[in-house]
Each structure stands twice: as structure tokens, then as C-alpha cells.
């Protein structure tokens, strides 16, 4: 009996050793999986952080685009308003001049007093020049001034014994500037200096 028990005990011993080894292997696998999970966590956290940052940047970009579109609309409206107000301010003085012209016309139709009509026209011209000045427009000086091709346009040349060559004799139409910008050159007649006498014809020219 004791011998059989010993044989059975000897046969069962290896089985108990394998059973003892299984928990150790399982523990190693668990530790390996745990270590692998710990290695992946920092990468996953960084990816999640980058995704969050990207979403934040995209949201800010959407807001910036909306603000830019609103800025463009406001700028376009401000520019348009400035043009309208600028034109209105420039035209207002000329409306007053037009009123004076209409009053002068009515007065001329009811009166034959030429002197009064002339005085009225002179007053209107003064108001017109004042309206120009208020708008920043200046009239270019011409008669008696040296011809300047940058602001004058010569339409003719005439001889003159009194006015030096290159000096403006007459003005055909006025020229105007807006600040430093030339709106329209003045059309003028320029002196060509004293008229030279035609050379006498040689006596033998007719015979030839």
C-alpha cells in the first residue's frame, strides 16, 4: 500500500508543478499588458490634446472670418457714405448760386434796367467763385502770366508789340485745379512777340 501511494504521489507531483506555474505566466501577461497600456497613454493624451487645440483654432478661425466679412461690409458702407456726404458738401454752395441765377432771370424778365442786371450777374459770379473756393477748387491765372504747358493749353499764337513772347494774351476758357490736381487746363492765346516786317521783294524778282 505504501509503495502504491508513493507511485501515485510521484505521478501527481508534475501536475501540481504545472498548476503552480500557470498563475505565474498569467501574471506576466497581465504585467506586460499593463506596461503596454502605460506606454500608449502619453501618446493618446497628446493626440487628444492636439485634437482639442485644433478644434479651438478652427472655431477661432470661423469667428475671425465672420469678423473680417463684417469689417469689409462696414468699410464699404463708410466709403459710400463718405462719397455721398462729400458730394453733398461740394454741391451745396452751387445750389445757392443756382437760386441766385433763377432770381436774376426773373428780374431780367420784369426789368429792362441793364445796369441792375449787370450788378446781379457780378454778384452771382462772386458767389460762384466763393462756392469754388469752399469746395477746394481754384481758378488758374492766365492773362499776363507766362505760358505754362502743365496748366495752360495754347489754342493760338498772336503777334504783339506790347506783350512779350511766351506771355498769355487772352483766355478762351478757364482752367481749374482741385488742390494739387489739375481738373482742366486753361485754353489761352499766347503772344509770339512783335510782328516782324515782311522782307522787301527784290526788284529783279518780278523780271525773273
Protein Blocks (a to p, Z undefined) as FASTA:
>chain_A
ZZmmmmmmmmmmmmmmmmmmmmmmmmmmmmmmmmmmmmmmmmmmmmmmmmmmmmmmmmmm
mmmmmmmmmmmmmmmmmmmmmmmmmmmmmmmmmmmmmmmmmmmmmmmmmpccfklmmmmm
mmmmmmmmmmmmmnopacddfehpacdfklpccfbdcddfkbcghiafbdfbdcddehjb
cfbdcdddddebjadddddddfklmmZZ
